[in-house]
Amino acid sequence: MKIIDAHIHFCQEPYFDQIAEVAGHKNTSAHLKDQYAAHNIVHGVVMGNRSLELREHDYPDYLSYCIGLDSTCFNVDEVVQQAYLVEKHLQRKNCVGIKLYPGYNHFYIYDSVVDPFYQLAMQYKKPVAIHTGLTASSNALLKYSHPLTLDEVAVRYPQVQFVMCHIGNPWLVDAIAVIEKNENVAADLSGILEGRIDSMPDFFERKKGYINFLKVWLEYLDNYDRLLYGTDWPLANISNYIEFVAHIIPAKHHDKVFFDNANRIYDLGL
């Protein structure tokens, strides 16, 4: 089975080095390439961090990226200039979308200040990935990253394909409601596991309440065309994550979730 990892980070800095080590990995391009080869992962989609400068977003051929407006580079007073830089990225073949970081940035994604980026997404026919759910920083504000905020912007921009990152975890019921209601909303399954898990059978037993809850609502949605495999690498162990997603997704839908949906939504041409 071919796999696309639809949500990773590719950032050389101490924070990512540390979480990679906890997950049993090394935060290097060589290590990631080896792990991808070992697990038949043919491509990854980087969620951009830290800069809008073109020179800061050069990636190996097996990676595409979404240009990210994280808390280090998003500024409401400089949206015109930022939109200009984002457009330069969207003109690149390997830039396959835009990534927004509500929660880390204190704004609602339906605020008019974000409209220039949605308009660019429409113009270039590229999706907008949006962080939803819990955050890694205590300085973030969860009211901005709740999955229900995506409902309003999905209605306002029906031509834009949105990807709800982390499927709104832990607000799974609300996330499923937004996905079911809005045909232009998909979700990636990244960021649910952290670190390395020594025994997945023990993990499934310990977390069976949460896992059964997640499976129930995925079955309620019953639309596996809009779910994407993703790890949030280097947050989680790759082998663990493949086993986890294979456990929660019915086998007959594995090809869709592990490969087909990301290939279609991010227009990877694989």
Backbone as a ProteinNet text record, in pm:
[ID]
protein_1_A
[PRIMARY]
MKIIDAHIHFCQEPYFDQIAEVAGHKNTSAHLKDQYAAHNIVHGVVMGNRSLELREHDYPDYLSYCIGLDSTCFNVDEVVQQAYLVEKHLQRKNCVGIKLYPGYNHFYIYDSVVDPFYQLAMQYKKPVAIHTGLTASSNALLKYSHPLTLDEVAVRYPQVQFVMCHIGNPWLVDAIAVIEKNENVAADLSGILEGRIDSMPDFFERKKGYINFLKVWLEYLDNYDRLLYGTDWPLANISNYIEFVAHIIPAKHHDKVFFDNANRIYDLGL
[TERTIARY]
84	0	87.5	66.2	136.7	73.4	157	109.8	157.7	70.7	107.5	88.3	191.8	180.6	139.3	12.9	-45.6	-25.9	54.9	75.8	204.6	312.4	437.9	495.9	598.4	677.2	821.5	886.6	1021.8	1101.8	1136.8	1193.3	1312.1	1427.7	1549.6	1569.3	1518.1	1537.6	1525.5	1576.3	1584.4	1451.3	1341.9	1212.5	1177.2	1190.8	1157	1258.5	1384.9	1484.9	1444.7	1397	1361.9	1240.5	1136.3	1017.2	1042.7	1133	1170.1	1237.1	1325.3	1394.5	1296.7	1198.8	1098	1017.6	998	921.2	1005.4	1133.9	1221.1	1276.1	1282.5	1332.1	1444.5	1502.9	1597.6	1538.2	1546.3	1488.1	1584.2	1607.7	1694.5	1627	1664.4	1609.2	1647.7	1771	1817.3	1737.8	1714.6	1638.7	1494.4	1433.7	1295.4	1285.8	1379.5	1378.5	1390.6	1477.9	1493.9	1365.9	1302.1	1177.8	1066.4	1059.1	958.2	979.1	1103.5	1132.2	1096.1	1123.4	1097.2	948.5	864.8	720.7	637	702.6	634.6	555.5	609.8	551.6	617.3	538.4	594.1	600.7	531.3	530.9	483.8	526.2	480.5	442.9	351.8	309.3	351.6	441.2	493.8	398.5	367	293.4	396	408.1	517.8	516.5	637.3	656.1	760.9	743.9	848.9	880.7	842.6	883.4	796.4	783.4	717.1	817.8	944.7	1047.7	1062	1067.9	1077.1	1199.5	1310.7	1435.3	1429.9	1335.2	1322.7	1237.3	1190.5	1100.6	1149.8	1268.6	1323.9	1321.6	1255.2	1233.6	1278.3	1311.5	1343.5	1226	1254.8	1152.6	1036.5	1058.3	951.6	860.8	879.5	795.9	736.8	607.9	544.3	516.7	462.4	438.2	318.4	260	162.5	233.4	222.4	286.7	209.6	281.9	217.3	225	113	105.3	98.2	212.4	212.2	234.8	247.1	251.2	379.4	480.1	604.1	601	505	506.7	371.5	263.7	133.2	113.3	80.6	61.8	-54.1	-159.8	-279.9	-251.7	-146.9	-114.4	-34.7	5.2	88	28.6	-104.2	-169.8	-146.7	-144.7	-126.3	8.8	114	247	255.5	191.6	194	119	8.4	-66.1	18	94.8	183.7	285.9	344.2	443.4	379.1	259.9	190	161	122	93.8	217.9	334.6	458.2	479.8	443.5	454	353.2	229.4	124.8	153.8	239.5	278.6	379.3	433.3	525	445.4	495.2	427.3	427.5	538	546.9	480.7	426.1	344.2	199.3	142.6	12.9	-101.3	-74.9	-182.7	-132.1	-225	-198.4	-230.1	-150.3	-177	-198	-310.3	-341.9	-330.6	-294.6	-269.8	-354.9	-488.4	-569.9	-546	-560.8	-522.2	-386.3	-285.6	-152	-154.4	-220.3	-252.6	-392.8	-410.1	-537.2	-632.2	-692.5	-792.4	-888.5	-1012.1	-1108	-1086.2	-1092.7	-1062.7	-1167.6	-1283.1	-1383.6	-1369.7	-1269.1	-1246.2	-1209.3	-1254.6	-1231.1	-1082.8	-1001	-857.6	-795.8	-857.6	-802.7	-852.3	-949	-1009.8	-909.8	-805.1	-711.3	-650.2	-631.2	-570.8	-670.8	-797.5	-899.9	-919.7	-910.8	-925.3	-810.2	-690.7	-576.9	-596.4	-649	-675.4	-773.5	-876	-971.2	-902.7	-822.8	-757.8	-665.8	-590.2	-492.4	-543.9	-669	-733	-650	-610.4	-532.6	-600.7	-593.1	-667.4	-606.7	-687	-642.5	-652.5	-538.3	-533.4	-537.8	-615	-637.1	-613	-526	-506.4	-636.7	-680.7	-796.6	-764.3	-832.6	-815.1	-709.3	-655.6	-556.7	-432.5	-360.2	-238.6	-120.6	-1	121	169.5	111.6	156.1	46	82.6	-15.4	-52.1	23.2	-8.9	-117.1	-147.1	-253.8	-389.8	-491.2	-627.2	-717.1	-776.3	-851.2	-979.6	-1035	-1159.9	-1139.6	-1018.1	-991	-966.7	-930.5	-898.2	-1008.7	-1123.7	-1235.9	-1285.2	-1315.6	-1355.7	-1483.1	-1570.7	-1693.2	-1663.9	-1548.4	-1516.1	-1501.7	-1473.1	-1455.2	-1587.1	-1695.7	-1826.3	-1857.2	-1836.1	-1872.1	-1789.6	-1659	-1574.5	-1598.8	-1635.2	-1667.3	-1792.8	-1889.3	-2011.7	-1981.8	-1897.9	-1865.1	-1783.9	-1700.1	-1613	-1635.9	-1749.9	-1779.4	-1686.7	-1617.4	-1527.1	-1391.7	-1363.5	-1234.1	-1241.6	-1141.6	-1128.8	-1053.7	-1117.3	-1054.7	-1013.9	-901.8	-858.1	-850.2	-933.3	-936.8	-826.4	-715.3	-603	-634.4	-588.8	-605.9	-752.1	-836.2	-980	-1042	-993.2	-1052.5	-1034	-948.3	-930.4	-900.8	-973	-1065.1	-1213	-1244.4	-1385.1	-1431.6	-1430.6	-1453.8	-1596.7	-1693.9	-1833.7	-1858	-1808.5	-1824.7	-1752.4	-1633.7	-1557.9	-1633.3	-1686.4	-1761.6	-1884.3	-1951	-2068.9	-2031.2	-1918.4	-1874.8	-1839.5	-1771.7	-1734.6	-1858.3	-1950.9	-2071.4	-2152.4	-2164.5	-2248	-2185.6	-2054	-1985.7	-1904.3	-1947.7	-1880	-1738.5	-1706.8	-1573.7	-1479	-1512.8	-1425.9	-1383.8	-1253	-1194.5	-1120.1	-1061.6	-986.9	-867.9	-755.2	-645	-644.5	-587.3	-590.7	-459.8	-388.7	-257.5	-268.7	-156.6	-144	-221.4	-273.7	-350.9	-258.1	-152.7	-52.4	68.6	140.3	266.2	370.1	495.5	604.4	603	676.8	683.4	608.7	528.8	451	513	556.3	628.2	538.1	414.8	321.5	188.3	161.1	34.4	-85.2	-77.9	-192.4	-224.7	-123.2	-147.2	-208.9	-161.3	-215.2	-362.2	-396	-535.8	-625	-572.7	-650.2	-666.6	-558.3	-563.6	-653.7	-649.9	-722.4	-848.9	-903.5	-1013.9	-1137.6	-1159.5	-1274.6	-1264.4	-1149.6	-1127.4	-1131.3	-1061.9	-1053.2	-1190.1	-1268	-1402.7	-1490.7	-1474.2	-1549.1	-1513.3	-1384.4	-1339.3	-1393.6	-1386.2	-1434.5	-1585.2	-1659.5	-1804.8	-1838.8	-1769.2	-1803.7	-1750.8	-1639.7	-1596	-1695.3	-1747.8	-1850.1	-1979.9	-2012.7	-2130.5	-2115	-1997.8	-1972.4	-1982.7	-1920.1	-1927.5	-1893.6	-1787	-1739.8	-1587.3	-1533.7	-1388.8	-1316.1	-1390.8	-1329.2	-1272.5	-1303.6	-1259.6	-1174.4	-1109.1	-1016.2	-877.7	-775.5	-639.1	-547.1	-461.4	-357.4	-253.2	-213	-105.4	-51.5	73.5	136.8	165.9	185.5	241.7	388.4	455.3	598.2	674.7	769.9	825.5	760	634.2	566.5	546.9	520.1	481.9	568.5	573.2	646.2	570.6	639.2	574.6	510.5	583.1	529.3	404.6	409.5	292.6	173.9	199.4	88.3	19.2	97	36.5	-53.4	-4.4	-83.4	-209.3	-197.3	-311.8	-420.8	-384.4	-484.1	-542.8	-461.2	-513.5	-614	-598.4	-688.3	-823.7	-823.2	-947.9	-1023.7	-958.7	-1022	-1048.5	-1170.6	-1198	-1104.4	-1060.8	-959.9	-999.5	-1128.2	-1171	-1152.5	-1127.2	-1106.5	-961	-871.6	-732	-668.1	-692.2	-630.3	-672.1	-798.7	-846.9	-777.7	-778.8	-732.1	-580	-511.1	-365.6	-303.2	-376	-312.2	-403.6	-515.4	-594.9	-643.5	-692.9	-755.9	-654.5	-538.7	-435.6	-385	-371.6	-326.2	-423	-552.5	-654.9	-665.8	-678.9	-705.1	-586.6	-464.9	-346.1	-292	-364.3	-331.6	-183.3	-140.9	0	39.8	-56.8	-27.2	54.1	37.3	113.9	38.7
-120.2	0	125.1	211.6	339.2	435.1	521.5	614.6	755.1	851.9	994.3	1044.6	1105	1167.5	1312.8	1341.6	1470.2	1580.9	1555.5	1660.6	1632.8	1702.1	1692.3	1832.6	1838.2	1960.5	1926.8	2018.8	1997.1	2121.2	2128.5	2252.4	2216.5	2266.7	2234.4	2333.9	2295.8	2377.6	2288.4	2333.9	2247.9	2186.7	2261.9	2208.1	2083.1	2088.3	1973.4	1860.8	1895.6	1792.4	1711.9	1780.5	1714.5	1623.6	1672	1587.9	1469.7	1487.6	1375.3	1265.2	1303.5	1204.8	1127.4	1196.5	1130.3	1029.7	1060.7	972.3	861	855.5	751.8	785.2	914.5	958.1	1060.1	1094.6	1205.3	1310	1433.6	1541.7	1584.4	1491.4	1519.9	1472.9	1533.2	1494.2	1351.1	1312.9	1178	1072.7	1098.1	1001.8	991.8	1106.1	1103.5	1026.7	1049.9	979.3	828.4	786.9	644.3	584.7	658.1	610.2	600	696.9	691.5	569.1	542.3	426.9	296.8	291.7	170.4	141.2	246.3	229.3	255.5	262.4	284.4	415.6	516.4	650.9	722.6	751.5	800.5	952.6	1020.1	1165.8	1220.5	1342.1	1410.7	1554.5	1609.7	1748.9	1824.8	1918.9	1998.7	2112.6	2129.7	2246.7	2352.2	2457	2551.4	2627.9	2652.8	2728.7	2837.2	2944.6	3041.2	3149.7	3137.1	3238.3	3233.6	3351	3357	3378.5	3382.9	3403.4	3277.9	3297	3184.5	3097.8	3161.1	3085	2992.4	3015.7	2932.6	2807.8	2789.7	2678	2597.5	2545.3	2452.2	2313.2	2219.2	2087	1979.2	1860.8	1748.9	1715.5	1642	1611.5	1530.9	1455.3	1371.8	1449.6	1582.4	1666.2	1781.7	1809	1934.7	2013.8	2134.2	2212.7	2304.1	2335.1	2442.7	2561.2	2676.9	2793.9	2835	2842	2859.6	3000.7	3047	3178.1	3155.3	3116.4	3087.2	3214.8	3199	3316.2	3396.1	3340.7	3416.2	3508	3486.4	3567.5	3627.1	3589.9	3646.6	3776.3	3882.3	4013.6	4083	4113.9	4172	4307.7	4375.2	4506.9	4496.1	4375.9	4358.7	4257.2	4245.2	4141	4159.1	4282.2	4304.8	4250.6	4282.8	4232.9	4081.9	4030.6	3886.6	3812	3867.8	3805.6	3804.7	3908.7	3913.8	3800.9	3778.7	3672.7	3534.5	3518.5	3390.5	3358.1	3457.7	3433.1	3382.5	3435	3388	3239.3	3195.5	3053.5	2971.6	3018.2	2942.5	2926.6	3010.1	2998.1	2885.8	2832.2	2718.9	2587.9	2493.4	2364.3	2287	2296.2	2215.8	2282	2401.9	2463.8	2427.8	2342.8	2282.7	2338.9	2444.4	2502.2	2606.2	2653.2	2751.8	2686.7	2718.1	2666.3	2784	2782.4	2884.5	2824.1	2908.3	2863.9	2939.4	2935	2997.2	2925	2997.8	2944.3	2997	2959.5	3016.8	3164.5	3194.9	3333.5	3360.8	3474.2	3502.8	3570.9	3490.2	3542.6	3430	3467.9	3372.1	3359.2	3239.1	3219.5	3279.5	3319.7	3386.3	3538.4	3591.5	3736	3783.2	3902.1	3953.6	3973.8	3986.6	4007.1	3889.2	3771.4	3652.3	3637.6	3717.3	3702.4	3701.8	3785.9	3782.2	3644.4	3567	3434.1	3334.1	3346.1	3260	3293.4	3420.5	3460.7	3408.1	3406.1	3347.1	3196.1	3131	2987.4	2959.4	3042.3	3026.9	3048.2	3153.8	3188.2	3076	3017.2	2915.8	2773.2	2762.4	2631.3	2539.3	2594.4	2518.1	2523.7	2416	2409.3	2495	2515.6	2585.4	2486.4	2454.7	2368.2	2456.3	2414.5	2498.4	2416.4	2467.6	2400.6	2408.3	2293.2	2289.3	2199.2	2223.7	2140.7	2194.5	2104.2	2142.3	2202.6	2278.5	2343.4	2298.3	2316.5	2277	2386.2	2503.1	2616.7	2663	2691	2741.8	2886.4	2953.7	3091.5	3100.1	2987	2983.8	2992.9	3028.5	3039.7	2942.8	2849.3	2741.7	2787.5	2899.8	2944.4	2970.1	3004.6	3031	2903.6	2794.5	2671	2565.7	2604.5	2511	2480.3	2354	2319	2387.1	2428.8	2496.6	2627.9	2689.1	2814.5	2792	2669.1	2639.9	2639	2618.7	2612.1	2741.9	2853.7	2982.6	3013.6	2986.5	3018.5	2920.3	2797.8	2700.9	2741.7	2800.3	2849.1	2973.1	3059.8	3184	3158.7	3055.1	3024.8	2880.7	2853.3	2715.8	2664.4	2756.2	2713.2	2668.6	2699.1	2665	2528.6	2446	2317.7	2342.4	2311.5	2325.9	2189.1	2187	2066.5	2098.5	2033.4	2051.1	1965.4	2028.1	1952.8	1899.2	1778.6	1710	1676.1	1681.8	1653	1713.8	1834.1	1908.4	1845.1	1747.2	1672.6	1765.3	1755.9	1648.7	1677.8	1783.4	1815	1734.5	1605.6	1518.3	1526.6	1536.1	1541.5	1669.5	1781	1907.1	1902.6	1843.6	1833.8	1751.4	1638.3	1552.6	1625.5	1703.5	1778.9	1877.9	1946.3	2044.7	1975.2	1861.2	1788.3	1736	1678.2	1622.7	1731	1847.9	1955	2021.1	2032.2	2111.2	2021	2009.7	1921	1966.7	2092.9	2145.1	2136.1	2055.6	2036	1890.2	1868	1737.7	1749.2	1639.7	1643.8	1550.4	1593.9	1499.7	1445.5	1327.4	1253.8	1267.8	1374.9	1394.1	1443.1	1428.8	1490.9	1425.9	1307.3	1240.4	1162.3	1100.1	1030.8	1120.9	1098.1	1167.6	1067.5	1093.5	1009.6	870.8	780	641.3	551.3	462.2	368.1	230	170.5	43.2	-73.5	-70.9	-181.2	-123.6	-133.2	-81.6	-160.7	-295.3	-365.5	-315	-287.7	-232.6	-93.7	-15.6	118.8	111.8	23.3	10.4	-32.5	-113.4	-156.2	-42.2	29.4	139.9	253.1	279.1	393.5	350.3	233.6	179.9	268.6	339.1	428.7	539.7	606.7	715.5	660.7	549.8	495.5	451.2	388.1	347	468.3	573.4	697.7	756	760.7	811.5	725.7	594.7	505.7	519.7	536.2	553.1	675.7	786.5	908.9	909.1	840.5	823.6	737.2	636.3	552.6	630.1	717.9	803.1	891.6	951.8	1034.7	951	833.8	738	802.8	883.9	945.4	943.2	831	810.5	874.9	943.3	1020.4	1152.9	1189.3	1320.4	1309.6	1196	1176	1147.2	1211.1	1200.4	1149.4	1055.4	1011.2	1121.2	1145.9	1240	1211.1	1244.1	1208.9	1327.7	1446.7	1561.6	1536	1454.2	1426.5	1557.1	1561.4	1451.4	1427.1	1467.5	1452	1305.9	1220.3	1081.8	984	862.8	756.5	709.5	701.3	671.6	533.8	433.5	297.7	289.1	352.1	356.2	418.4	526.4	601.9	523.4	452.6	369.7	264.1	201.6	98.3	158.1	277.5	343.7	374.7	435.5	473.2	348.5	246	120.9	57	83.1	26.8	98.8	230.1	306.5	319.9	289.6	300.9	160.7	130.8	-1.3	-32.5	-157.4	-197.2	-161.9	-169.1	-142.5	4	91.5	233.5	276.2	182.5	219	293.1	246.9	313	459.3	486	624.3	710.5	663.7	745.7	758.6	651	653.7	719.3	724.2	774.6	859.7	803.2	864.5	1004.6	1023.7	1151.3	1265.2	1241.1	1345	1373.8	1270.6	1288.9	1377.2	1356.8	1436.6	1576.9	1588.7	1718.9	1813.7	1761.5	1846.2	1843.2	1776.5	1774.3	1740.6	1628.7	1591.4	1522.4	1467.4	1403.8	1276.2	1202.9	1080.1	957.9
0	0	0	-99.3	-101.5	-0.5	58.1	160.4	128	151.3	152.3	294.1	350.1	481.6	457.9	480.7	440.7	543	647	747	823.2	783.9	857.9	877.4	963	978.5	945.1	876.4	826.3	862	988.5	1043.5	1132.2	1097.4	1171.2	1286	1401.6	1520.2	1644.3	1758.4	1877.6	1920.7	1912.3	1954.7	1876.5	1744.4	1661.5	1678.5	1706.5	1735	1858.3	1960.7	2086.7	2071.1	2004	1991.8	1897.4	1801.1	1714.9	1796.2	1886.7	1969.9	2056.3	2113.9	2196.6	2113.8	1986.9	1897.8	1837.2	1873.6	1819.2	1683.1	1650.9	1520.4	1536.2	1422.9	1415.6	1321.7	1361.5	1282.5	1171.2	1078	964.5	836.5	726.9	597.3	562.5	591.9	559.4	636.7	765.3	846	796.4	767	718.6	587.5	497.5	369.1	390.2	481.8	511	569.4	660.2	721.1	618	529.3	423.7	334.9	298.1	213.9	285.5	414.9	492.3	506.3	500.8	523.8	398.4	282.1	154.4	152.7	219.9	213.8	96	-4.1	-130.2	-136.9	-44.3	-48.7	86.1	115.7	234.9	203.5	282.7	267.5	393.1	374.9	485.4	516.3	645.6	690.7	731.4	649.3	663.1	793.5	842.9	966.1	946.5	1019.8	1051.4	949.6	825.6	728.4	604.1	541	411	298.2	331.2	229.2	143.1	12.6	-80.5	-51.3	-18.9	-0.6	120.5	209.8	329.8	305.7	182.8	154.2	34	48.6	-49.4	13.2	-53.3	2.7	-95	-43.6	-133.5	-224.5	-330.4	-430.8	-373.9	-266.2	-211.2	-115	-107.4	-22.3	-101.5	-78.6	-119.4	7.5	-6.1	115.5	101.6	217.2	228.4	292.2	232.8	291.6	417.5	527.8	657.3	711	765.7	830.6	981.1	1039	1182.2	1263	1394.8	1483.2	1470.8	1403	1386.5	1264.8	1174.2	1052	1015.2	1084.9	1052.6	1130.3	1059	1121.1	1050.6	1124.7	1063	999.7	1045.4	989.1	859.5	822.5	703	606.2	607	528.4	379.1	330.1	186.6	141.1	214.9	179.8	197.5	302.5	324.8	214.7	170.2	61	-67	-89.2	-205.2	-199.9	-81.2	-65.9	-78.5	-21.8	-32	-178.5	-255.4	-396.8	-469.3	-435.1	-497.1	-470.1	-350.8	-318.7	-398.4	-405	-474.1	-622.9	-676.2	-816.6	-838.8	-730.9	-738.9	-746.1	-824.2	-836.4	-704.6	-629.1	-506.7	-386.8	-405.2	-300.5	-329.9	-246.8	-278.9	-195.7	-116.6	-38.2	59.7	143	247.3	381.3	483.7	618.3	713.1	785.4	885.2	1025.2	1120.7	1257.6	1359.6	1348.6	1453.6	1585.3	1692.6	1822.9	1858.1	1781	1797.9	1761.2	1649.8	1616.6	1669.9	1733.2	1799.2	1701.5	1614.5	1521.8	1486.4	1453.7	1401	1249.9	1200.1	1058.5	966.4	1023.2	940.6	945.3	1016.6	1016.8	875.7	840.3	705.1	675.3	779.7	757.6	683	691.4	626.7	482.4	442.1	309.9	194	195.9	82	58.1	162.6	146.4	89.4	127.8	68.6	-78.9	-110.6	-250.1	-334.9	-277.6	-348.1	-365.7	-262.8	-273.5	-386.2	-399.4	-509.5	-643.6	-651.3	-777.8	-826.2	-733.5	-772.1	-753.5	-708.8	-691.8	-602.7	-489.1	-392.1	-255.8	-178.3	-51.5	59	160.8	282.2	398.4	456.9	574.6	699.3	798	916.3	1042.3	1128.3	1257.3	1336.3	1387	1476.6	1595.3	1705.7	1824.2	1917.9	1998.8	2099.5	2036.2	2116.7	2070.2	2155.2	2100.2	2171.4	2265.8	2258.7	2339.1	2433.5	2557.2	2653.9	2626.5	2539.7	2503.1	2395.4	2334.3	2233.6	2302.6	2223.8	2275.9	2199.2	2273.1	2209.4	2142	2186.8	2123.2	1973.7	1934.3	1793.3	1712.8	1779.9	1707.7	1716.8	1767.8	1775.4	1633.3	1603.5	1466	1417.8	1509.3	1465.2	1393.3	1420.7	1351.6	1201.5	1161	1019.2	943.2	1014.2	948.9	875.3	941.6	882	758.3	764.3	649.9	534.9	566.5	461.2	385.3	455.7	392.1	308.4	358.9	288.2	162.4	166.1	51.6	4.6	-56.3	-98.3	-207.4	-278	-385	-330.3	-204.4	-145.2	-78.1	-103.3	-32.9	98.5	209.5	340	393.7	466.7	535.8	684.6	762.6	907.6	969.4	1002.9	1056.5	1196.1	1222	1351.4	1380.7	1282.2	1292.3	1419.4	1456.1	1567.1	1703.1	1714.7	1838.7	1958.3	2069.6	2109.6	2081.4	2008.5	1980	1858.8	1870.9	1756.5	1704.7	1793.8	1749.6	1670	1719.5	1647.5	1513	1512.7	1388.2	1283.9	1326.2	1233.1	1180.1	1265.2	1220.8	1111.2	1128.4	1027.9	896.7	905.5	783.9	712.2	787.9	725.7	655.4	717.3	663.5	540.4	537.7	435	342.9	218.6	124.2	91.9	118.2	87.7	207.1	306.5	422.8	431.1	433.3	462.4	594.6	640.4	766.2	758.1	814.7	830.8	973.5	986.9	1112.7	1189.7	1165.8	1227.5	1370.9	1442.9	1574.1	1686.2	1665.9	1771.2	1864.3	1809	1889.4	1908.7	2019.6	2044.5	2089.8	2052.9	2099.9	2038.6	2101.5	2055.3	2152.7	2098.9	2179.3	2163.2	2273.1	2267.4	2230.6	2278.5	2249.4	2204.3	2076.2	2026.2	2078.4	2092.4	2152.2	2293.1	2373.1	2507	2497.6	2402.3	2382.4	2343.2	2250.5	2208.1	2325.4	2413.8	2529.6	2629.4	2657.7	2755.7	2706.9	2577.3	2521.2	2446.6	2481.9	2401.9	2408.2	2519.4	2526.8	2424.6	2422	2324.8	2182.1	2158.8	2023.3	1972.7	2058.4	2017.5	1988.9	2068.3	2044.9	1908.1	1878.7	1749.6	1635.3	1648.6	1543	1522.6	1632.3	1621.8	1538.3	1562.8	1491.3	1347.9	1322.8	1184.7	1106.9	1173.3	1109.3	1088.9	1184	1167.7	1044.6	1030.1	912	785.1	786.8	676.7	543.5	545.6	421.9	423.6	382.4	389.4	272.2	183.8	76.5	125.8	249.5	300.3	426.8	443.7	554.3	499	556	506	616.6	580	672.2	688.5	812.4	841.6	980	1004.3	1131.7	1222.1	1163.6	1236.5	1271.1	1188.9	1209.7	1228.7	1323.8	1401.3	1537.2	1552.3	1681.3	1719.7	1622.2	1651.5	1573.4	1622	1555.9	1431.7	1319.5	1192.3	1192.4	1238.4	1241.4	1328.5	1447.7	1535.6	1465.3	1390.3	1332.7	1220.8	1141.7	1037.8	1101.4	1208.1	1275.4	1338.3	1394	1456.2	1353.9	1243.8	1143	1077.3	1054.6	999.4	1094.6	1223.8	1324.7	1327.3	1305.8	1318.6	1186.9	1075.5	943.8	889.7	845.8	788	671.6	662.2	563.9	420.7	390.4	252.4	213	312	282.7	299.5	322.6	348	230.7	109.1	-6.2	-16.1	11.6	7.5	112.3	236.3	348	348	313.2	317.2	194.2	81.9	-40.2	-127.4	-171.1	-277.8	-242.7	-120.7	-86.7	-84.7	-25.5	-23.5	-164.4	-244.8	-382.1	-460	-436	-504.8	-447.7	-316.5	-254.8	-271.1	-257.1	-273.4	-416.7	-506.2	-649.1	-670.1	-611.6	-614.6	-744.8	-817	-943.6	-931.6	-822.9	-801.4	-854.1
[MASK]
++++++++++++++++++++++++++++++++++++++++++++++++++++++++++++++++++++++++++++++++++++++++++++++++++++++++++++++++++++++++++++++++++++++++++++++++++++++++++++++++++++++++++++++++++++++++++++++++++++++++++++++++++++++++++++++++++++++++++++++++++++++++++++++++++++++++++++++

